[in-house]
Amino acid sequence: MAKLNKVNLTQRMVDTLKIPEEGESLIMDEKVPGLGVRIRDTGKASLLPQQEAVAVHHCAV
């Protein structure tokens, strides 16, 4: 399971991320909901722009 941290996510912060020994780390921005970076033990980092799912209700007319 990923380790989750909330920080002020800046380019400088991303540049200094440490690679986890195993698995992955998930770093979420504390100011922008849903914005995060995942870094894996392989050294690969991914930007994670997430949105909340919105339920859509259809009404018969």
All heavy atoms as TSV, in Angstrom:
chain	resi	resn	atom	element	x	y	z
A	1	MET	N	N	0.843	-1.183	0.000
A	1	MET	CA	C	0.000	0.000	0.000
A	1	MET	C	C	0.884	1.241	0.000
A	1	MET	O	O	1.935	1.291	0.624
A	1	MET	CB	C	-0.914	-0.021	1.203
A	1	MET	CG	C	-1.830	1.148	1.279
A	1	MET	SD	S	-3.239	0.737	2.310
A	1	MET	CE	C	-4.422	1.735	1.524
A	2	ALA	N	N	0.430	2.274	-0.683
A	2	ALA	CA	C	1.204	3.505	-0.807
A	2	ALA	C	C	1.193	4.294	0.494
A	2	ALA	O	O	0.200	4.343	1.200
A	2	ALA	CB	C	0.636	4.365	-1.928
A	3	LYS	N	N	2.316	4.916	0.782
A	3	LYS	CA	C	2.419	5.826	1.914
A	3	LYS	C	C	1.896	7.178	1.443
A	3	LYS	O	O	2.266	7.651	0.377
A	3	LYS	CB	C	3.885	5.929	2.333
A	3	LYS	CG	C	4.124	6.854	3.487
A	3	LYS	CD	C	5.597	6.907	3.820
A	3	LYS	CE	C	5.854	7.933	4.884
A	3	LYS	NZ	N	7.279	8.113	5.129
A	4	LEU	N	N	0.995	7.802	2.212
A	4	LEU	CA	C	0.360	9.051	1.808
A	4	LEU	C	C	0.874	10.201	2.657
A	4	LEU	O	O	0.888	10.130	3.879
A	4	LEU	CB	C	-1.159	8.940	1.955
A	4	LEU	CG	C	-1.982	10.179	1.631
A	4	LEU	CD1	C	-1.818	10.552	0.172
A	4	LEU	CD2	C	-3.430	9.943	1.956
A	5	ASN	N	N	1.308	11.270	1.988
A	5	ASN	CA	C	1.761	12.482	2.654
A	5	ASN	C	C	1.053	13.671	2.029
A	5	ASN	O	O	0.781	13.670	0.830
A	5	ASN	CB	C	3.273	12.686	2.461
A	5	ASN	CG	C	4.084	11.593	3.077
A	5	ASN	OD1	O	3.998	11.355	4.266
A	5	ASN	ND2	N	4.868	10.906	2.269
A	6	LYS	N	N	0.776	14.710	2.834
A	6	LYS	CA	C	0.222	15.957	2.316
A	6	LYS	C	C	1.238	17.060	2.572
A	6	LYS	O	O	1.683	17.244	3.704
A	6	LYS	CB	C	-1.106	16.297	2.985
A	6	LYS	CG	C	-2.263	15.529	2.428
A	6	LYS	CD	C	-3.556	16.160	2.844
A	6	LYS	CE	C	-4.677	15.543	2.033
A	6	LYS	NZ	N	-5.931	16.232	2.250
A	7	VAL	N	N	1.611	17.766	1.492
A	7	VAL	CA	C	2.611	18.832	1.578
A	7	VAL	C	C	2.212	19.968	0.636
A	7	VAL	O	O	1.308	19.823	-0.176
A	7	VAL	CB	C	4.021	18.324	1.189
A	7	VAL	CG1	C	4.506	17.246	2.125
A	7	VAL	CG2	C	4.046	17.834	-0.246
A	8	ASN	N	N	2.927	21.087	0.733
A	8	ASN	CA	C	2.792	22.158	-0.239
A	8	ASN	C	C	3.597	21.714	-1.462
A	8	ASN	O	O	4.814	21.804	-1.486
A	8	ASN	CB	C	3.325	23.469	0.336
A	8	ASN	CG	C	3.119	24.624	-0.612
A	8	ASN	OD1	O	2.384	24.528	-1.593
A	8	ASN	ND2	N	3.780	25.721	-0.332
A	9	LEU	N	N	2.912	21.185	-2.462
A	9	LEU	CA	C	3.546	20.569	-3.620
A	9	LEU	C	C	4.051	21.636	-4.587
A	9	LEU	O	O	3.278	22.331	-5.232
A	9	LEU	CB	C	2.534	19.662	-4.313
A	9	LEU	CG	C	3.042	18.583	-5.229
A	9	LEU	CD1	C	4.047	17.679	-4.545
A	9	LEU	CD2	C	1.885	17.753	-5.744
A	10	THR	N	N	5.362	21.775	-4.668
A	10	THR	CA	C	6.003	22.725	-5.580
A	10	THR	C	C	6.996	21.971	-6.450
A	10	THR	O	O	7.324	20.809	-6.161
A	10	THR	CB	C	6.773	23.804	-4.791
A	10	THR	OG1	O	7.820	23.164	-4.054
A	10	THR	CG2	C	5.865	24.571	-3.841
A	11	GLN	N	N	7.490	22.604	-7.502
A	11	GLN	CA	C	8.491	21.960	-8.358
A	11	GLN	C	C	9.731	21.607	-7.546
A	11	GLN	O	O	10.303	20.538	-7.703
A	11	GLN	CB	C	8.869	22.863	-9.532
A	11	GLN	CG	C	9.833	22.209	-10.500
A	11	GLN	CD	C	9.242	20.987	-11.177
A	11	GLN	OE1	O	8.148	21.056	-11.721
A	11	GLN	NE2	N	9.947	19.874	-11.135
A	12	ARG	N	N	10.107	22.490	-6.652
A	12	ARG	CA	C	11.277	22.232	-5.802
A	12	ARG	C	C	11.073	20.987	-4.943
A	12	ARG	O	O	11.960	20.162	-4.783
A	12	ARG	CB	C	11.543	23.442	-4.924
A	12	ARG	CG	C	12.797	23.339	-4.118
A	12	ARG	CD	C	13.005	24.602	-3.325
A	12	ARG	NE	N	14.407	24.746	-3.028
A	12	ARG	CZ	C	14.941	25.781	-2.462
A	12	ARG	NH1	N	14.181	26.798	-2.132
A	12	ARG	NH2	N	16.220	25.819	-2.205
A	13	MET	N	N	9.851	20.849	-4.396
A	13	MET	CA	C	9.517	19.675	-3.584
A	13	MET	C	C	9.588	18.403	-4.431
A	13	MET	O	O	10.141	17.391	-4.013
A	13	MET	CB	C	8.126	19.858	-2.976
A	13	MET	CG	C	7.628	18.678	-2.214
A	13	MET	SD	S	8.696	18.318	-0.821
A	13	MET	CE	C	7.741	17.088	-0.018
A	14	VAL	N	N	9.016	18.452	-5.637
A	14	VAL	CA	C	9.028	17.291	-6.527
A	14	VAL	C	C	10.460	16.899	-6.884
A	14	VAL	O	O	10.807	15.719	-6.908
A	14	VAL	CB	C	8.194	17.563	-7.798
A	14	VAL	CG1	C	8.361	16.451	-8.817
A	14	VAL	CG2	C	6.720	17.741	-7.431
A	15	ASP	N	N	11.311	17.890	-7.132
A	15	ASP	CA	C	12.708	17.619	-7.490
A	15	ASP	C	C	13.495	16.949	-6.375
A	15	ASP	O	O	14.498	16.288	-6.635
A	15	ASP	CB	C	13.419	18.917	-7.893
A	15	ASP	CG	C	12.908	19.474	-9.214
A	15	ASP	OD1	O	12.271	18.707	-9.978
A	15	ASP	OD2	O	13.135	20.662	-9.467
A	16	THR	N	N	13.045	17.114	-5.133
A	16	THR	CA	C	13.778	16.547	-3.999
A	16	THR	C	C	13.147	15.274	-3.439
A	16	THR	O	O	13.582	14.782	-2.400
A	16	THR	CB	C	13.905	17.578	-2.862
A	16	THR	OG1	O	12.607	17.920	-2.398
A	16	THR	CG2	C	14.653	18.816	-3.316
A	17	LEU	N	N	12.125	14.730	-4.114
A	17	LEU	CA	C	11.486	13.512	-3.621
A	17	LEU	C	C	12.470	12.357	-3.562
A	17	LEU	O	O	13.272	12.165	-4.463
A	17	LEU	CB	C	10.314	13.117	-4.528
A	17	LEU	CG	C	9.098	14.018	-4.481
A	17	LEU	CD1	C	8.082	13.555	-5.513
A	17	LEU	CD2	C	8.483	14.037	-3.105
A	18	LYS	N	N	12.374	11.596	-2.501
A	18	LYS	CA	C	13.216	10.416	-2.335
A	18	LYS	C	C	12.475	9.188	-2.851
A	18	LYS	O	O	11.268	9.059	-2.676
A	18	LYS	CB	C	13.585	10.228	-0.876
A	18	LYS	CG	C	14.439	11.360	-0.329
A	18	LYS	CD	C	14.990	11.002	1.017
A	18	LYS	CE	C	15.782	12.064	1.692
A	18	LYS	NZ	N	16.458	13.047	0.971
A	19	ILE	N	N	13.207	8.290	-3.485
A	19	ILE	CA	C	12.632	7.058	-4.001
A	19	ILE	C	C	12.402	6.107	-2.832
A	19	ILE	O	O	13.315	5.863	-2.041
A	19	ILE	CB	C	13.573	6.423	-5.043
A	19	ILE	CG1	C	13.748	7.379	-6.225
A	19	ILE	CG2	C	13.039	5.073	-5.506
A	19	ILE	CD1	C	14.820	6.953	-7.200
A	20	PRO	N	N	11.184	5.559	-2.699
A	20	PRO	CA	C	10.929	4.618	-1.597
A	20	PRO	C	C	11.710	3.318	-1.800
A	20	PRO	O	O	12.006	2.933	-2.936
A	20	PRO	CB	C	9.422	4.370	-1.685
A	20	PRO	CG	C	9.031	4.738	-3.067
A	20	PRO	CD	C	10.010	5.758	-3.537
A	21	GLU	N	N	12.057	2.670	-0.708
A	21	GLU	CA	C	12.816	1.419	-0.794
A	21	GLU	C	C	12.010	0.324	-1.474
A	21	GLU	O	O	12.552	-0.493	-2.198
A	21	GLU	CB	C	13.269	0.976	0.588
A	21	GLU	CG	C	14.338	1.874	1.164
A	21	GLU	CD	C	14.853	1.382	2.500
A	21	GLU	OE1	O	14.701	0.175	2.799
A	21	GLU	OE2	O	15.400	2.208	3.235
A	22	GLU	N	N	10.703	0.289	-1.208
A	22	GLU	CA	C	9.825	-0.662	-1.896
A	22	GLU	C	C	8.440	-0.070	-2.018
A	22	GLU	O	O	8.045	0.790	-1.239
A	22	GLU	CB	C	9.776	-2.013	-1.189
A	22	GLU	CG	C	9.160	-1.992	0.181
A	22	GLU	CD	C	9.086	-3.387	0.782
A	22	GLU	OE1	O	10.064	-4.136	0.688
A	22	GLU	OE2	O	8.036	-3.695	1.340
A	23	GLY	N	N	7.712	-0.496	-3.037
A	23	GLY	CA	C	6.356	0.005	-3.237
A	23	GLY	C	C	6.343	1.399	-3.820
A	23	GLY	O	O	7.109	1.709	-4.726
A	24	GLU	N	N	5.466	2.240	-3.282
A	24	GLU	CA	C	5.316	3.591	-3.798
A	24	GLU	C	C	4.939	4.554	-2.685
A	24	GLU	O	O	4.449	4.143	-1.643
A	24	GLU	CB	C	4.270	3.639	-4.902
A	24	GLU	CG	C	2.901	3.183	-4.475
A	24	GLU	CD	C	1.936	3.079	-5.631
A	24	GLU	OE1	O	2.331	2.734	-6.752
A	24	GLU	OE2	O	0.757	3.346	-5.396
A	25	SER	N	N	5.188	5.838	-2.942
A	25	SER	CA	C	4.766	6.908	-2.046
A	25	SER	C	C	3.821	7.805	-2.814
A	25	SER	O	O	4.014	8.047	-4.005
A	25	SER	CB	C	5.963	7.733	-1.571
A	25	SER	OG	O	6.758	7.012	-0.685
A	26	LEU	N	N	2.806	8.283	-2.135
A	26	LEU	CA	C	1.838	9.182	-2.734
A	26	LEU	C	C	1.901	10.489	-1.975
A	26	LEU	O	O	1.675	10.524	-0.759
A	26	LEU	CB	C	0.440	8.569	-2.647
A	26	LEU	CG	C	-0.695	9.333	-3.287
A	26	LEU	CD1	C	-0.437	9.574	-4.759
A	26	LEU	CD2	C	-1.997	8.582	-3.095
A	27	ILE	N	N	2.235	11.564	-2.684
A	27	ILE	CA	C	2.349	12.881	-2.078
A	27	ILE	C	C	1.246	13.747	-2.658
A	27	ILE	O	O	1.193	13.963	-3.872
A	27	ILE	CB	C	3.738	13.513	-2.340
A	27	ILE	CG1	C	4.845	12.671	-1.686
A	27	ILE	CG2	C	3.797	14.912	-1.787
A	27	ILE	CD1	C	5.423	11.642	-2.543
A	28	MET	N	N	0.341	14.225	-1.805
A	28	MET	CA	C	-0.779	15.045	-2.242
A	28	MET	C	C	-0.555	16.489	-1.829
A	28	MET	O	O	0.025	16.764	-0.778
A	28	MET	CB	C	-2.089	14.535	-1.621
A	28	MET	CG	C	-2.442	13.105	-1.971
A	28	MET	SD	S	-2.619	12.788	-3.739
A	28	MET	CE	C	-4.116	13.692	-4.093
A	29	ASP	N	N	-1.027	17.416	-2.666
A	29	ASP	CA	C	-0.910	18.831	-2.361
A	29	ASP	C	C	-1.917	19.199	-1.281
A	29	ASP	O	O	-3.076	18.785	-1.330
A	29	ASP	CB	C	-1.173	19.664	-3.613
A	29	ASP	CG	C	-0.802	21.114	-3.416
A	29	ASP	OD1	O	0.365	21.452	-3.665
A	29	ASP	OD2	O	-1.668	21.895	-2.988
A	30	GLU	N	N	-1.465	19.966	-0.298
A	30	GLU	CA	C	-2.356	20.355	0.799
A	30	GLU	C	C	-3.253	21.531	0.427
A	30	GLU	O	O	-4.238	21.790	1.107
A	30	GLU	CB	C	-1.555	20.681	2.061
A	30	GLU	CG	C	-0.593	21.839	1.909
A	30	GLU	CD	C	0.316	22.017	3.114
A	30	GLU	OE1	O	0.289	21.173	4.022
A	30	GLU	OE2	O	1.060	23.014	3.129
A	31	LYS	N	N	-2.939	22.243	-0.659
A	31	LYS	CA	C	-3.723	23.411	-1.049
A	31	LYS	C	C	-4.649	23.143	-2.234
A	31	LYS	O	O	-5.695	23.763	-2.337
A	31	LYS	CB	C	-2.792	24.571	-1.390
A	31	LYS	CG	C	-1.998	25.070	-0.199
A	31	LYS	CD	C	-1.120	26.222	-0.575
A	31	LYS	CE	C	-0.334	26.685	0.649
A	31	LYS	NZ	N	0.566	27.778	0.336
A	32	VAL	N	N	-4.250	22.257	-3.142
A	32	VAL	CA	C	-5.049	21.965	-4.334
A	32	VAL	C	C	-5.633	20.558	-4.201
A	32	VAL	O	O	-4.912	19.572	-4.349
A	32	VAL	CB	C	-4.196	22.068	-5.619
A	32	VAL	CG1	C	-5.050	21.783	-6.848
A	32	VAL	CG2	C	-3.530	23.429	-5.718
A	33	PRO	N	N	-6.921	20.455	-3.901
A	33	PRO	CA	C	-7.526	19.134	-3.719
A	33	PRO	C	C	-7.386	18.270	-4.978
A	33	PRO	O	O	-7.633	18.728	-6.087
A	33	PRO	CB	C	-9.002	19.446	-3.453
A	33	PRO	CG	C	-9.034	20.877	-3.043
A	33	PRO	CD	C	-7.881	21.534	-3.720
A	34	GLY	N	N	-6.957	17.027	-4.785
A	34	GLY	CA	C	-6.860	16.087	-5.890
A	34	GLY	C	C	-5.559	16.103	-6.660
A	34	GLY	O	O	-5.341	15.266	-7.531
A	35	LEU	N	N	-4.653	17.040	-6.389
A	35	LEU	CA	C	-3.378	17.102	-7.100
A	35	LEU	C	C	-2.323	16.354	-6.297
A	35	LEU	O	O	-2.159	16.587	-5.098
A	35	LEU	CB	C	-2.938	18.553	-7.298
A	35	LEU	CG	C	-1.607	18.730	-8.024
A	35	LEU	CD1	C	-1.679	18.189	-9.452
A	35	LEU	CD2	C	-1.201	20.191	-8.032
A	36	GLY	N	N	-1.625	15.451	-6.961
A	36	GLY	CA	C	-0.610	14.685	-6.256
A	36	GLY	C	C	0.458	14.136	-7.182
A	36	GLY	O	O	0.372	14.243	-8.402
A	37	VAL	N	N	1.474	13.543	-6.575
A	37	VAL	CA	C	2.564	12.885	-7.292
A	37	VAL	C	C	2.751	11.514	-6.668
A	37	VAL	O	O	2.785	11.378	-5.442
A	37	VAL	CB	C	3.888	13.685	-7.183
A	37	VAL	CG1	C	5.036	12.914	-7.782
A	37	VAL	CG2	C	3.746	15.030	-7.856
A	38	ARG	N	N	2.856	10.494	-7.520
A	38	ARG	CA	C	3.168	9.143	-7.042
A	38	ARG	C	C	4.586	8.829	-7.500
A	38	ARG	O	O	4.932	9.024	-8.658
A	38	ARG	CB	C	2.200	8.120	-7.633
A	38	ARG	CG	C	2.567	6.696	-7.237
A	38	ARG	CD	C	1.599	5.675	-7.758
A	38	ARG	NE	N	1.400	5.822	-9.191
A	38	ARG	CZ	C	0.245	5.607	-9.805
A	38	ARG	NH1	N	-0.823	5.253	-9.125
A	38	ARG	NH2	N	0.145	5.755	-11.103
A	39	ILE	N	N	5.411	8.345	-6.581
A	39	ILE	CA	C	6.764	7.934	-6.931
A	39	ILE	C	C	6.930	6.475	-6.538
A	39	ILE	O	O	6.576	6.068	-5.436
A	39	ILE	CB	C	7.845	8.842	-6.295
A	39	ILE	CG1	C	9.210	8.460	-6.810
A	39	ILE	CG2	C	7.771	8.842	-4.798
A	39	ILE	CD1	C	10.284	9.495	-6.607
A	40	ARG	N	N	7.420	5.686	-7.468
A	40	ARG	CA	C	7.572	4.239	-7.257
A	40	ARG	C	C	9.011	3.878	-6.943
A	40	ARG	O	O	9.933	4.658	-7.191
A	40	ARG	CB	C	7.109	3.496	-8.507
A	40	ARG	CG	C	5.657	3.745	-8.799
A	40	ARG	CD	C	5.227	3.015	-10.052
A	40	ARG	NE	N	3.876	3.409	-10.395
A	40	ARG	CZ	C	2.865	2.574	-10.423
A	40	ARG	NH1	N	3.020	1.308	-10.136
A	40	ARG	NH2	N	1.667	3.010	-10.742
A	41	ASP	N	N	9.185	2.674	-6.412
A	41	ASP	CA	C	10.530	2.213	-6.051
A	41	ASP	C	C	11.443	2.062	-7.272
A	41	ASP	O	O	12.653	1.961	-7.137
A	41	ASP	CB	C	10.480	0.911	-5.245
A	41	ASP	CG	C	9.714	-0.192	-5.934
A	41	ASP	OD1	O	9.246	-0.008	-7.078
A	41	ASP	OD2	O	9.557	-1.258	-5.307
A	42	THR	N	N	10.876	2.113	-8.479
A	42	THR	CA	C	11.670	2.068	-9.708
A	42	THR	C	C	12.257	3.438	-10.047
A	42	THR	O	O	13.082	3.555	-10.941
A	42	THR	CB	C	10.803	1.609	-10.895
A	42	THR	OG1	O	9.733	2.544	-11.066
A	42	THR	CG2	C	10.255	0.213	-10.679
A	43	GLY	N	N	11.793	4.478	-9.338
A	43	GLY	CA	C	12.247	5.834	-9.593
A	43	GLY	C	C	11.304	6.620	-10.489
A	43	GLY	O	O	11.478	7.813	-10.697
A	44	LYS	N	N	10.282	5.968	-11.034
A	44	LYS	CA	C	9.324	6.644	-11.910
A	44	LYS	C	C	8.346	7.462	-11.074
A	44	LYS	O	O	7.784	6.970	-10.100
A	44	LYS	CB	C	8.557	5.621	-12.740
A	44	LYS	CG	C	7.584	6.250	-13.706
A	44	LYS	CD	C	6.896	5.221	-14.564
A	44	LYS	CE	C	5.921	5.925	-15.491
A	44	LYS	NZ	N	5.232	4.978	-16.349
A	45	ALA	N	N	8.138	8.717	-11.479
A	45	ALA	CA	C	7.184	9.592	-10.802
A	45	ALA	C	C	6.064	9.947	-11.768
A	45	ALA	O	O	6.301	10.140	-12.962
A	45	ALA	CB	C	7.881	10.852	-10.312
A	46	SER	N	N	4.835	10.029	-11.256
A	46	SER	CA	C	3.670	10.352	-12.076
A	46	SER	C	C	2.855	11.444	-11.408
A	46	SER	O	O	2.627	11.405	-10.203
A	46	SER	CB	C	2.774	9.121	-12.240
A	46	SER	OG	O	3.480	8.053	-12.804
A	47	LEU	N	N	2.397	12.409	-12.207
A	47	LEU	CA	C	1.502	13.452	-11.734
A	47	LEU	C	C	0.099	12.875	-11.681
A	47	LEU	O	O	-0.335	12.195	-12.608
A	47	LEU	CB	C	1.542	14.647	-12.685
A	47	LEU	CG	C	0.695	15.847	-12.305
A	47	LEU	CD1	C	1.185	16.444	-10.983
A	47	LEU	CD2	C	0.750	16.892	-13.400
A	48	LEU	N	N	-0.609	13.124	-10.592
A	48	LEU	CA	C	-1.941	12.558	-10.397
A	48	LEU	C	C	-2.988	13.647	-10.251
A	48	LEU	O	O	-3.316	14.058	-9.142
A	48	LEU	CB	C	-1.966	11.681	-9.141
A	48	LEU	CG	C	-0.984	10.541	-9.093
A	48	LEU	CD1	C	-1.011	9.898	-7.718
A	48	LEU	CD2	C	-1.319	9.522	-10.160
A	49	PRO	N	N	-3.529	14.155	-11.350
A	49	PRO	CA	C	-4.651	15.086	-11.222
A	49	PRO	C	C	-5.926	14.272	-11.048
A	49	PRO	O	O	-6.325	13.530	-11.942
A	49	PRO	CB	C	-4.642	15.831	-12.555
A	49	PRO	CG	C	-4.017	14.869	-13.522
A	49	PRO	CD	C	-3.100	13.985	-12.716
A	50	GLN	N	N	-6.533	14.336	-9.875
A	50	GLN	CA	C	-7.718	13.534	-9.582
A	50	GLN	C	C	-8.922	14.432	-9.427
A	50	GLN	O	O	-8.814	15.546	-8.959
A	50	GLN	CB	C	-7.520	12.717	-8.307
A	50	GLN	CG	C	-6.381	11.752	-8.398
A	50	GLN	CD	C	-6.131	11.037	-7.079
A	50	GLN	OE1	O	-6.674	11.410	-6.059
A	50	GLN	NE2	N	-5.323	10.024	-7.122
A	51	GLN	N	N	-10.069	13.897	-9.809
A	51	GLN	CA	C	-11.327	14.598	-9.609
A	51	GLN	C	C	-12.253	13.693	-8.836
A	51	GLN	O	O	-12.203	12.476	-8.976
A	51	GLN	CB	C	-11.977	14.932	-10.948
A	51	GLN	CG	C	-11.229	15.960	-11.758
A	51	GLN	CD	C	-11.954	16.235	-13.057
A	51	GLN	OE1	O	-12.277	15.323	-13.785
A	51	GLN	NE2	N	-12.179	17.502	-13.332
A	52	GLU	N	N	-13.121	14.299	-8.048
A	52	GLU	CA	C	-14.124	13.515	-7.339
A	52	GLU	C	C	-15.163	13.039	-8.351
A	52	GLU	O	O	-15.517	13.761	-9.280
A	52	GLU	CB	C	-14.827	14.358	-6.287
A	52	GLU	CG	C	-13.975	14.625	-5.070
A	52	GLU	CD	C	-14.777	15.313	-3.994
A	52	GLU	OE1	O	-15.996	15.060	-3.880
A	52	GLU	OE2	O	-14.192	16.110	-3.266
A	53	ALA	N	N	-15.621	11.829	-8.151
A	53	ALA	CA	C	-16.679	11.311	-9.008
A	53	ALA	C	C	-17.979	12.031	-8.674
A	53	ALA	O	O	-18.301	12.250	-7.514
A	53	ALA	CB	C	-16.834	9.813	-8.798
A	54	VAL	N	N	-18.694	12.415	-9.692
A	54	VAL	CA	C	-19.966	13.105	-9.505
A	54	VAL	C	C	-21.074	12.177	-9.982
A	54	VAL	O	O	-21.045	11.690	-11.103
A	54	VAL	CB	C	-19.997	14.429	-10.301
A	54	VAL	CG1	C	-21.342	15.106	-10.148
A	54	VAL	CG2	C	-18.873	15.339	-9.861
A	55	ALA	N	N	-22.028	11.935	-9.123
A	55	ALA	CA	C	-23.151	11.071	-9.489
A	55	ALA	C	C	-24.080	11.832	-10.432
A	55	ALA	O	O	-24.379	13.005	-10.219
A	55	ALA	CB	C	-23.898	10.629	-8.243
A	56	VAL	N	N	-24.508	11.148	-11.454
A	56	VAL	CA	C	-25.444	11.745	-12.406
A	56	VAL	C	C	-26.758	10.983	-12.288
A	56	VAL	O	O	-26.800	9.766	-12.401
A	56	VAL	CB	C	-24.907	11.651	-13.851
A	56	VAL	CG1	C	-25.924	12.210	-14.839
A	56	VAL	CG2	C	-23.572	12.366	-13.962
A	57	HIS	N	N	-27.825	11.706	-12.054
A	57	HIS	CA	C	-29.139	11.098	-11.922
A	57	HIS	C	C	-29.974	11.447	-13.155
A	57	HIS	O	O	-30.056	12.620	-13.535
A	57	HIS	CB	C	-29.856	11.595	-10.657
A	57	HIS	CG	C	-29.124	11.241	-9.411
A	57	HIS	ND1	N	-29.220	10.012	-8.829
A	57	HIS	CD2	C	-28.256	11.960	-8.650
A	57	HIS	CE1	C	-28.456	9.969	-7.744
A	57	HIS	NE2	N	-27.858	11.147	-7.617
A	58	HIS	N	N	-30.530	10.443	-13.761
A	58	HIS	CA	C	-31.385	10.660	-14.931
A	58	HIS	C	C	-32.841	10.531	-14.499
A	58	HIS	O	O	-33.209	9.595	-13.808
A	58	HIS	CB	C	-31.071	9.630	-16.022
A	58	HIS	CG	C	-29.675	9.744	-16.536
A	58	HIS	ND1	N	-29.304	10.706	-17.449
A	58	HIS	CD2	C	-28.549	9.064	-16.272
A	58	HIS	CE1	C	-28.029	10.587	-17.728
A	58	HIS	NE2	N	-27.534	9.596	-17.020
A	59	CYS	N	N	-33.646	11.456	-14.917
A	59	CYS	CA	C	-35.064	11.439	-14.580
A	59	CYS	C	C	-35.869	11.181	-15.843
A	59	CYS	O	O	-35.619	11.765	-16.890
A	59	CYS	CB	C	-35.510	12.785	-14.002
A	59	CYS	SG	S	-34.679	13.197	-12.464
A	60	ALA	N	N	-36.836	10.282	-15.742
A	60	ALA	CA	C	-37.729	10.024	-16.867
A	60	ALA	C	C	-38.698	11.186	-16.996
A	60	ALA	O	O	-39.215	11.683	-16.012
A	60	ALA	CB	C	-38.491	8.729	-16.652
A	61	VAL	N	N	-38.877	11.649	-18.229
A	61	VAL	CA	C	-39.771	12.789	-18.454
A	61	VAL	C	C	-40.993	12.331	-19.194
A	61	VAL	O	O	-41.005	11.546	-20.035
A	61	VAL	CB	C	-39.063	13.896	-19.261
A	61	VAL	CG1	C	-39.996	15.068	-19.493
A	61	VAL	CG2	C	-37.824	14.320	-18.552
